[in-house]
């Protein structure tokens, strides 16, 4: 599995996980809609240049940045380019260290939620 690190931090993955990490620099982003969307587009462009086939096949996960507007824009950019929502991860603090969460498959969550649609 390919893990695209958009977080701006080192990835705290345990050695047992078979993951190839693609590091993408986290830019300083102005909190305006245009700047956020432009930054997400550029970041995803860089990822796609490096692992286009994995993205096209949906064989990747994204380690999200902590900045929620940029994370939302990256998810949108990913879904627009690959035709599906990505699996995402984030880091959480456990004691005095950070750990990477298991992946959350947003496409599977969306499919399950459709069954709960009221209309």
Backbone as a chain_set.jsonl record, in Angstrom:
{"seq": "XXXXXXXXXXXXXXXXXXXXXXXXXXXXXXXXXXXXXXXXXXXXXXXXXXXXXXXXXXXXXXXXXXXXXXXXXXXXXXXXXXXXXXXXXXXXXXXXXXXXXXXXXXXXXXXXXXXXXXX", "coords": {"N": [[0.847, -1.177, 0.0], [0.43, 2.271, -0.675], [1.187, 5.142, 1.102], [0.347, 8.386, 1.15], [1.826, 11.091, 2.444], [0.54, 13.874, 3.581], [0.695, 15.344, 5.831], [2.795, 16.875, 6.893], [4.411, 16.066, 8.9], [6.658, 13.582, 10.358], [5.988, 10.132, 9.587], [4.475, 8.012, 11.828], [4.666, 5.017, 11.584], [4.446, 1.604, 12.345], [6.954, -0.942, 12.023], [5.894, -3.384, 11.152], [3.854, -2.924, 9.377], [3.276, -2.998, 5.932], [4.025, -0.589, 4.094], [4.556, 1.855, 1.654], [5.905, 5.007, 1.759], [5.081, 8.195, 0.607], [6.304, 11.301, 0.651], [4.954, 14.516, 0.882], [5.483, 17.926, 0.751], [4.181, 20.179, 3.168], [2.598, 23.099, 2.585], [2.61, 26.559, 3.711], [-0.472, 27.937, 4.117], [-2.712, 30.417, 3.141], [-5.697, 31.334, 4.832], [-7.88, 31.356, 2.91], [-10.476, 30.563, 0.61], [-9.739, 30.236, -2.139], [-6.91, 30.043, -1.967], [-6.606, 27.748, -0.405], [-7.782, 25.74, -2.013], [-6.09, 25.908, -4.241], [-3.618, 25.191, -3.089], [-4.195, 22.536, -2.308], [-4.638, 21.393, -4.823], [-2.096, 21.674, -6.003], [-0.529, 20.152, -4.222], [-1.672, 17.629, -4.586], [-1.128, 17.31, -7.283], [1.661, 16.967, -7.167], [1.798, 14.541, -5.75], [0.496, 12.876, -7.576], [2.253, 12.95, -9.732], [4.226, 11.313, -8.767], [3.099, 8.844, -7.971], [1.094, 7.99, -9.831], [-0.176, 5.707, -10.998], [-0.935, 4.128, -8.783], [-2.745, 5.867, -7.582], [-4.694, 6.061, -9.608], [-5.68, 3.452, -9.547], [-6.758, 3.372, -7.051], [-5.23, 2.462, -4.967], [-4.08, 3.522, -2.558], [-3.473, 5.417, 0.432], [-4.203, 8.304, 2.414], [-2.4, 10.39, 4.552], [-3.631, 12.748, 6.482], [-3.382, 16.372, 6.713], [-3.39, 18.37, 9.731], [-4.83, 20.686, 9.482], [-7.98, 21.417, 8.976], [-9.542, 22.652, 6.777], [-7.745, 22.369, 4.59], [-7.384, 19.596, 4.592], [-9.985, 18.755, 3.9], [-10.146, 19.836, 1.313], [-8.11, 18.379, 0.042], [-9.172, 15.769, 0.155], [-11.385, 16.13, -1.498], [-10.093, 16.806, -3.929], [-8.724, 14.416, -4.396], [-10.876, 12.581, -4.687], [-12.109, 13.646, -6.932], [-10.182, 13.216, -8.911], [-9.65, 10.456, -8.883], [-12.081, 9.209, -8.9], [-13.213, 8.034, -6.727], [-13.7, 8.036, -3.174], [-10.959, 8.471, -0.906], [-9.003, 6.238, 1.219], [-8.234, 7.255, 4.447], [-5.899, 8.472, 6.92], [-4.779, 9.598, 10.132], [-2.757, 11.216, 12.613], [-2.461, 10.47, 16.084], [-2.038, 11.37, 19.501], [-0.477, 9.317, 21.823], [0.243, 8.872, 24.969], [3.519, 9.849, 25.33], [4.112, 9.938, 22.651], [3.412, 9.929, 19.09], [1.04, 8.166, 17.112], [0.003, 6.438, 14.17], [-3.25, 6.239, 12.914], [-5.395, 3.393, 12.16], [-6.43, 2.802, 8.728], [-9.208, 4.69, 7.468], [-11.712, 3.94, 5.406], [-13.129, 5.957, 3.294], [-14.779, 5.718, 1.038], [-16.089, 3.263, 1.418], [-17.44, 3.929, 3.759], [-19.131, 5.924, 2.788], [-20.7, 4.437, 0.989], [-21.998, 2.714, 2.783], [-23.443, 4.626, 4.232], [-25.253, 5.515, 2.352], [-27.263, 3.622, 2.422], [-28.668, 4.425, 4.594], [-30.049, 6.605, 3.862], [-32.683, 8.948, 3.918], [-34.395, 10.005, 2.03]], "CA": [[0.0, 0.0, 0.0], [1.118, 3.559, -0.734], [0.659, 6.145, 2.025], [0.768, 9.726, 0.754], [1.897, 11.876, 3.674], [0.251, 15.291, 3.417], [0.575, 15.912, 7.177], [3.882, 17.772, 7.27], [5.118, 15.458, 10.03], [7.117, 12.211, 10.097], [4.928, 9.123, 9.693], [4.759, 7.05, 12.9], [4.178, 3.685, 11.193], [5.213, 0.482, 12.899], [7.677, -1.711, 11.017], [5.137, -4.543, 10.677], [2.983, -2.523, 8.279], [3.927, -2.949, 4.622], [3.566, 0.662, 3.518], [5.531, 2.74, 1.013], [5.512, 6.368, 2.119], [5.398, 9.277, -0.324], [6.272, 12.55, 1.422], [4.59, 15.732, 0.163], [5.675, 19.073, 1.636], [2.984, 20.896, 3.591], [2.862, 24.53, 2.445], [1.873, 27.514, 4.534], [-1.621, 28.278, 3.282], [-3.594, 31.492, 3.584], [-7.015, 30.739, 5.091], [-8.91, 31.779, 1.962], [-10.94, 29.428, -0.191], [-8.914, 30.081, -3.336], [-5.564, 29.588, -1.603], [-6.708, 26.368, 0.085], [-8.014, 24.868, -3.169], [-4.86, 25.914, -5.05], [-2.612, 24.389, -2.38], [-4.586, 21.124, -2.405], [-4.412, 20.975, -6.211], [-0.649, 21.547, -6.21], [-0.038, 19.019, -3.434], [-2.102, 16.393, -5.229], [-0.337, 17.222, -8.522], [2.962, 16.381, -6.819], [1.584, 13.126, -5.425], [0.134, 12.161, -8.799], [3.475, 12.805, -10.527], [5.073, 10.278, -8.182], [2.414, 7.547, -7.827], [-0.139, 8.124, -10.619], [-0.858, 4.425, -11.2], [-1.571, 3.734, -7.52], [-3.904, 6.743, -7.409], [-5.709, 5.655, -10.592], [-6.257, 2.167, -9.12], [-7.3, 3.495, -5.701], [-4.373, 1.683, -4.067], [-3.319, 4.458, -1.742], [-4.113, 6.028, 1.588], [-3.701, 9.651, 2.635], [-2.22, 10.869, 5.919], [-4.16, 14.1, 6.345], [-2.851, 17.443, 7.552], [-4.278, 18.739, 10.829], [-5.591, 21.869, 9.087], [-9.199, 20.819, 8.43], [-9.927, 23.089, 5.429], [-6.848, 21.771, 3.603], [-7.705, 18.164, 4.547], [-11.221, 18.613, 3.123], [-9.834, 20.116, -0.09], [-7.331, 17.245, -0.474], [-10.108, 14.654, -0.05], [-12.163, 16.48, -2.684], [-9.208, 16.688, -5.095], [-8.486, 12.987, -4.58], [-12.098, 11.958, -5.208], [-12.328, 14.138, -8.284], [-9.219, 12.645, -9.859], [-9.654, 8.989, -8.932], [-13.443, 8.709, -9.041], [-13.647, 7.393, -5.475], [-13.152, 8.646, -1.963], [-9.766, 7.74, -0.478], [-8.831, 5.794, 2.608], [-7.451, 8.304, 5.106], [-5.336, 8.241, 8.247], [-4.286, 10.776, 10.817], [-1.941, 10.83, 13.762], [-3.006, 10.807, 17.397], [-1.048, 11.284, 20.567], [-0.63, 8.248, 22.815], [1.313, 9.095, 25.933], [4.5, 10.846, 24.892], [4.451, 9.756, 21.235], [2.312, 9.945, 18.132], [0.839, 6.938, 16.35], [-0.84, 6.572, 12.988], [-4.482, 5.463, 13.055], [-5.7, 2.486, 11.05], [-7.102, 3.549, 7.665], [-10.657, 4.839, 7.401], [-12.069, 3.892, 3.992], [-14.251, 6.878, 3.132], [-15.697, 5.212, 0.011], [-16.92, 2.243, 2.069], [-18.321, 4.637, 4.692], [-20.146, 6.584, 1.966], [-21.602, 3.399, 0.484], [-22.831, 2.289, 3.917], [-24.34, 5.729, 4.589], [-26.326, 5.604, 1.347], [-28.341, 2.756, 2.877], [-29.397, 5.118, 5.663], [-30.651, 7.798, 3.273], [-34.109, 9.079, 4.244], [-35.184, 10.422, 0.86]], "C": [[0.891, 1.239, 0.0], [0.421, 4.492, 0.253], [1.222, 7.49, 1.599], [0.682, 10.608, 1.991], [1.742, 13.358, 3.36], [0.31, 16.023, 4.76], [1.637, 16.933, 7.536], [4.702, 17.265, 8.434], [5.653, 14.085, 9.63], [5.976, 11.219, 10.328], [5.292, 8.112, 10.776], [4.162, 5.679, 12.61], [5.066, 2.628, 11.823], [5.819, -0.33, 11.767], [6.896, -2.873, 10.436], [4.233, -4.194, 9.495], [3.786, -2.414, 6.992], [3.393, -1.736, 3.863], [4.745, 1.383, 2.88], [5.047, 4.164, 1.232], [5.994, 7.346, 1.053], [5.215, 10.58, 0.446], [5.943, 13.725, 0.507], [4.731, 16.889, 1.15], [4.353, 19.765, 1.918], [3.267, 22.391, 3.491], [2.146, 25.341, 3.518], [0.761, 28.038, 3.637], [-2.418, 29.397, 3.931], [-4.989, 30.907, 3.784], [-8.123, 31.306, 4.201], [-9.254, 30.591, 1.071], [-10.054, 29.185, -1.401], [-7.538, 29.531, -3.025], [-5.581, 28.133, -1.151], [-6.886, 25.404, -1.091], [-6.779, 24.79, -4.065], [-3.787, 25.056, -4.403], [-2.933, 22.905, -2.492], [-4.314, 20.598, -3.809], [-2.925, 20.752, -6.463], [-0.073, 20.353, -5.454], [-0.422, 17.706, -4.107], [-1.416, 16.207, -6.577], [0.993, 16.537, -8.243], [2.831, 14.895, -6.507], [1.317, 12.326, -6.697], [1.339, 11.977, -9.721], [4.299, 11.613, -10.05], [4.413, 8.904, -8.142], [1.081, 7.537, -8.581], [-0.896, 6.808, -10.759], [-1.568, 3.962, -9.938], [-2.815, 4.579, -7.265], [-5.021, 6.314, -8.357], [-6.407, 4.363, -10.184], [-6.899, 2.244, -7.734], [-6.495, 2.742, -4.668], [-3.463, 2.601, -3.261], [-4.16, 4.894, -0.553], [-3.494, 7.406, 1.746], [-3.566, 9.902, 4.126], [-2.53, 12.353, 5.869], [-3.409, 15.12, 7.186], [-3.856, 17.762, 8.655], [-5.158, 19.935, 10.516], [-6.826, 21.407, 8.317], [-9.6, 21.341, 7.05], [-9.046, 22.481, 4.336], [-7.112, 20.269, 3.481], [-8.96, 17.927, 3.706], [-10.956, 18.834, 1.637], [-9.025, 18.977, -0.716], [-8.223, 16.029, -0.737], [-10.927, 14.897, -1.319], [-11.339, 16.317, -3.955], [-8.957, 15.216, -5.425], [-9.698, 12.305, -5.212], [-12.368, 12.39, -6.642], [-11.417, 13.478, -9.302], [-9.338, 11.131, -9.984], [-11.055, 8.401, -9.108], [-13.963, 7.995, -7.806], [-13.05, 8.161, -4.308], [-11.965, 7.822, -1.478], [-9.931, 7.106, 0.898], [-7.911, 6.829, 3.25], [-6.961, 7.835, 6.467], [-4.998, 9.588, 8.853], [-3.447, 10.299, 11.983], [-2.639, 11.274, 15.037], [-1.907, 10.631, 18.439], [-1.434, 10.169, 21.529], [0.525, 8.385, 23.787], [2.245, 10.181, 25.434], [4.912, 10.667, 23.429], [3.192, 9.828, 20.378], [2.251, 8.607, 17.408], [-0.11, 7.243, 15.19], [-2.074, 5.691, 13.187], [-4.567, 4.402, 11.96], [-6.432, 3.286, 9.965], [-8.618, 3.57, 7.839], [-11.005, 4.927, 5.919], [-13.323, 4.739, 3.79], [-15.246, 6.409, 2.079], [-16.627, 4.156, 0.609], [-17.902, 2.897, 3.043], [-19.447, 5.341, 3.931], [-21.17, 5.573, 1.462], [-22.538, 2.923, 1.59], [-23.848, 3.367, 4.284], [-25.492, 5.867, 3.592], [-27.512, 4.74, 1.736], [-29.179, 3.381, 3.984], [-30.077, 6.395, 5.167], [-32.149, 7.814, 3.543], [-34.963, 9.375, 3.015], [-34.801, 9.626, -0.349]], "O": [[1.966, 1.247, 0.599], [-0.804, 4.613, 0.234], [2.43, 7.715, 1.675], [-0.403, 10.843, 2.522], [2.69, 14.016, 2.929], [0.002, 17.213, 4.818], [1.408, 17.778, 8.401], [5.598, 17.961, 8.909], [5.163, 13.486, 8.672], [5.105, 11.449, 11.167], [6.307, 7.424, 10.661], [3.255, 5.232, 13.312], [6.291, 2.752, 11.83], [5.257, -0.395, 10.674], [7.199, -3.316, 9.328], [3.884, -5.067, 8.701], [4.856, -1.805, 6.971], [2.438, -1.838, 3.093], [5.807, 1.509, 3.49], [3.901, 4.487, 0.922], [7.157, 7.328, 0.651], [4.102, 10.921, 0.845], [6.585, 13.907, -0.528], [4.173, 16.849, 2.246], [3.514, 19.92, 1.031], [4.098, 22.905, 4.24], [1.201, 24.868, 4.148], [1.016, 28.524, 2.535], [-2.756, 29.336, 5.113], [-5.424, 30.071, 2.992], [-9.183, 31.691, 4.694], [-8.416, 29.726, 0.816], [-9.659, 28.049, -1.661], [-7.045, 28.652, -3.731], [-4.673, 27.37, -1.478], [-6.217, 24.372, -1.157], [-6.46, 23.723, -4.589], [-3.118, 24.278, -5.084], [-2.038, 22.098, -2.745], [-3.817, 19.483, -3.97], [-2.539, 19.751, -7.067], [0.77, 19.627, -5.981], [0.387, 16.783, -4.192], [-1.146, 15.075, -6.98], [1.409, 15.643, -8.98], [3.651, 14.086, -6.943], [1.849, 11.23, -6.872], [1.439, 10.965, -10.415], [4.992, 10.976, -10.845], [5.104, 7.893, -8.266], [0.058, 7.125, -8.034], [-2.122, 6.786, -10.652], [-2.687, 3.454, -10.011], [-3.827, 4.067, -6.787], [-6.177, 6.217, -7.944], [-7.598, 4.195, -10.446], [-7.52, 1.279, -7.29], [-7.012, 2.412, -3.6], [-2.239, 2.468, -3.284], [-5.383, 4.757, -0.542], [-2.386, 7.651, 1.268], [-4.504, 9.659, 4.886], [-1.778, 13.13, 5.28], [-2.865, 14.788, 8.24], [-5.041, 17.455, 8.524], [-6.139, 20.176, 11.219], [-6.731, 21.047, 7.144], [-9.976, 20.532, 6.201], [-9.545, 22.117, 3.271], [-7.067, 19.726, 2.377], [-8.997, 17.005, 2.891], [-11.48, 18.104, 0.796], [-9.233, 18.644, -1.882], [-8.047, 15.338, -1.74], [-11.135, 13.982, -2.115], [-11.817, 15.759, -4.943], [-8.975, 14.822, -6.591], [-9.556, 11.539, -6.165], [-12.806, 11.588, -7.467], [-11.832, 13.21, -10.43], [-9.15, 10.581, -11.069], [-11.195, 7.222, -9.43], [-15.046, 7.41, -7.839], [-12.033, 8.841, -4.44], [-11.964, 6.599, -1.622], [-10.872, 7.404, 1.634], [-6.915, 7.23, 2.649], [-7.528, 6.93, 7.079], [-4.94, 10.598, 8.152], [-3.43, 9.11, 12.3], [-3.313, 12.304, 15.074], [-0.979, 9.842, 18.266], [-2.574, 10.092, 21.988], [1.663, 8.049, 23.458], [1.815, 11.299, 25.15], [5.946, 11.187, 23.011], [2.069, 9.792, 20.881], [3.28, 7.993, 17.125], [-0.907, 8.18, 15.239], [-1.956, 4.532, 13.584], [-3.882, 4.506, 10.943], [-6.996, 4.341, 10.257], [-9.223, 2.599, 8.296], [-10.628, 5.889, 5.251], [-14.436, 4.298, 4.077], [-16.441, 6.672, 2.208], [-17.826, 4.16, 0.332], [-19.055, 2.477, 3.145], [-20.591, 5.349, 4.386], [-22.373, 5.829, 1.505], [-23.735, 2.747, 1.361], [-24.992, 3.052, 4.611], [-26.587, 6.291, 3.963], [-28.652, 5.081, 1.42], [-30.279, 2.911, 4.274], [-30.615, 7.168, 5.959], [-32.811, 6.785, 3.408], [-36.142, 9.022, 2.983], [-35.357, 9.836, -1.427]]}, "num_chains": 1, "name": "protein.A"}
